[in-house]
Amino acid sequence: MSEIDQVNAKVLVNSLPKSGTNLLASILDCTPGVQFQRVILNRNLRWHPFNYLPFGDRRTCLAGVDQPAKVTLSAVRQVLSKLQPGCYTSAHMPYDAGVEEILTKLDIRPFFVIRDPRDVAVSGVKHAMQHTGHFLHEAYKDLPSDKARLLAAIQGIRRDDGTFMGSGMAAKIRSIEGWLGAPSVVTLKFEDMIGAQGGGSDQAQQSAILKVAEHIGLSLTPDAALEIGQRAFGRGNTFRAGQIGSWRQAFDDEAKAIFKQEVGELLVKMGYEEGSNW
């Protein structure tokens, strides 16, 4: 490994679920001088005592994307203030201007990872079906077919009273759109980070890792970036089988039509298609 500067940055890895949080985390884990620090930024943050104080910043935001929970910005600021230099934490946080302001004031360097939403839908169903503790496991299990589960992932899953148990893909993407244009945020594509082992290219992976290094203040040579990418792939079980374009085997014409209707415009905005002819 080539010489690497001391890491002083505090880092937030943010994404939609199943979009590449763990892949970027693995890259950071393979970077000397960077380590993970657990900070609760999911719906469990709703139990933080700062949510119940009668003073402080009483403005609220949402924590979590699949099942978002309302929390106070005071609670978000308190937990993020614990993040140490040289450490990263991860989250699935919807966009909120107040959260962006907190990150800026605390000098936390945010990344947002995006992935083809069609692959996200397929991966999300597979993950929920494989993990009995997942909050959607039983709901998916009760559906009659893999296709029904895929359509539920695209359109959302409703409870008997009509409320959403799990948000649809369009709602999830709209909840995070603001991060993609925020000046302090570096947006990375899963497809660029995955490398040749995941169906991408080592050159794109190398470029993505160099972009990561620049954002967190590391001096990294191209050879060191390539080495980190080769070590990072397959370290976590959540993306070991991740391949670009796996949605093509799961989507039939009906699923494509529904996805285009629900998410097609957002798919184009994210740069994954030029139009609806796919």
ZIVENMO-V848818 format. One record per backbone hydrogen bond with DSSP energy under -0.5 kcal/mol. NH is the residue of the N-H (numbers start at 0). CO is the residue of the C=O. If there is no record, write none. Layout:
# ZIVENMO-V848818
<<NH | CO> <NH | CO>>
This chain:
# ZIVENMO-V848818
<<7 | 5> <8 | 215> <9 | 106> <10 | 86> <11 | 108> <12 | 88> <13 | 11> <13 | 110> <14 | 90> <15 | 112> <18 | 15> <23 | 19> <24 | 20> <25 | 21> <26 | 22> <27 | 23> <28 | 24> <29 | 25> <30 | 27> <31 | 29> <33 | 30> <34 | 85> <36 | 87> <40 | 38> <44 | 41> <45 | 42> <46 | 43> <47 | 44> <50 | 47> <51 | 48> <57 | 55> <60 | 70> <62 | 68> <63 | 91> <67 | 64> <68 | 62> <70 | 60> <72 | 58> <73 | 56> <75 | 71> <76 | 72> <77 | 73> <78 | 74> <79 | 75> <80 | 76> <81 | 78> <82 | 79> <85 | 8> <86 | 83> <87 | 34> <88 | 10> <90 | 12> <93 | 91> <94 | 174> <99 | 95> <100 | 96> <101 | 97> <102 | 98> <103 | 99> <104 | 100> <105 | 101> <106 | 103> <107 | 102> <108 | 9> <109 | 107> <110 | 11> <111 | 185> <112 | 13> <113 | 187> <118 | 115> <119 | 115> <120 | 116> <121 | 117> <122 | 118> <123 | 119> <124 | 120> <125 | 121> <126 | 122> <127 | 123> <128 | 124> <129 | 125> <130 | 126> <131 | 129> <133 | 130> <136 | 133> <139 | 135> <140 | 136> <141 | 137> <142 | 139> <148 | 144> <149 | 145> <150 | 146> <151 | 147> <152 | 148> <153 | 149> <154 | 150> <155 | 151> <156 | 165> <157 | 155> <158 | 162> <161 | 158> <164 | 156> <165 | 156> <166 | 65> <168 | 153> <169 | 153> <171 | 167> <172 | 168> <173 | 169> <174 | 170> <175 | 171> <175 | 172> <176 | 172> <178 | 175> <179 | 175> <179 | 176> <180 | 176> <180 | 177> <181 | 178> <184 | 181> <185 | 109> <186 | 184> <187 | 111> <189 | 113> <191 | 188> <192 | 188> <193 | 189> <197 | 194> <198 | 195> <199 | 194> <204 | 200> <205 | 201> <206 | 202> <207 | 203> <208 | 204> <209 | 205> <210 | 206> <211 | 207> <212 | 208> <213 | 209> <214 | 210> <215 | 211> <216 | 213> <217 | 212> <219 | 217> <224 | 220> <225 | 221> <226 | 222> <227 | 223> <228 | 224> <229 | 225> <230 | 226> <231 | 227> <232 | 228> <234 | 231> <238 | 235> <241 | 238> <243 | 197> <245 | 242> <247 | 244> <248 | 245> <249 | 246> <250 | 246> <251 | 249> <255 | 251> <256 | 252> <257 | 253> <258 | 254> <259 | 255> <260 | 256> <261 | 257> <262 | 258> <263 | 258> <263 | 259> <266 | 262> <267 | 263> <268 | 264> <269 | 265> <270 | 267> <271 | 266> <272 | 266> <277 | 275>>
